[in-house]
């Protein structure tokens, strides 16, 4: 996915069991949230790996290019 750079990225999870933990480049950025939508803070342009893990350990991942 290619996004225009802003202060935050709105990430959504459709399936899975809350709480959710969001990781950016392997580092936790939102921990134990019950919300299915989270705002992920962005550090600047470049590439990032965004992952979400649910309460059962199921995970999904996306590679994102910011410019």
VODO-550784 format. One record per residue: residue in one letter; x, y, z of N, C-alpha, C in turn. Coordinates in steps of 0.1 Angstrom, whole numbers, plus 5000, padded with zeros to 4 digits. Each point is the difference from the previous one (the first is absolute). Example, Ala and Ser with C-alpha at 12.3 -4.5 7.8 and 13.67 -1.06 7.14 Angstrom:
REM residues 2
A513249435078499150125000500950125000;S499650114993500950115000499250115008;
//
This chain:
REM residues 67
X500849885000499250125000500950125000;X499650114993500750125000499150115006;X500550075010499250105006500750145000;X499350115000500550135002500450025015;X501150065003500550015013499150105008;X499649965012499350095010500549965014;X499450065010500549975013499749865005;X498949944996499649875004499449924989;X500049875001499449914991498849935007;X498850004995498949945006500049854995;X500249915009500049864997498849935006;X499449914992498849935004500249855000;X499449935009500049865000498549955000;X499749914991498749954997499649885009;X500949905000499849875007500949995012;X499849905008500949985011499350035013;X500649965011499550025013500850105008;X499350115005500750105007500449955014;X501150055006500650124996501149984989;X500350114993501050004989501250075004;X501149964995501350075001500550034986;X500350134998500650044987501550025001;X500749954990501550015000500450084987;X500950095001500650064988501549975000;X500449944990501449954998500449925013;X499149925004500349915012499950065013;X499750135001499950065013498550035003;X499649985013498650035003499750154999;X498950034994499650144999498650035007;X499149894999498750015007499949865007;X499850005013500049875007498649985007;X499549884999498849955007498850094998;X499850044988498850084997498849914996;X498850045004498849934996499450064988;X500550114995499550074989500449934987;X499250004990500349944987500750094990;X500250135005500650104992501050075009;X501250024996501150075008500750104991;X500550105007500850104993501549975003;X500849974990501349965001500950134997;X500850045010500950124997501149964990;X500250104991501049984989501350085003;X501149944997501350065002500550084988;X499549984989500450074988499949914988;X500550054988499949934988500949875001;X499749904992500749884999499149885000;X500649895003499249875000499849965015;X498949945002499749945013499249874999;X500249925010499349875001499050025012;X498849984997498950025010499449865002;X499949965013499549885004498950025011;X499049915000499150005011499949865005;X499949985014499949875006498850015009;X499149894999498850005008500349925013;X498949995008500149935013500349854999;X499849944989500349864998501349984993;X500850114998501349984993499950004985;X498950024994499850014986500650134995;X500750014989500650124995499750034985;X500150124997499950054986501150104998;X500550024988501150094997499850074987;X500550134999500050074988501350084999;X500550014988501250084997499550134993;X500450115005499550134996501150094996;X499850084989501050104996499450145002;X500750085008499650135003500850104992;X499450104994500750114993499550135003;
//
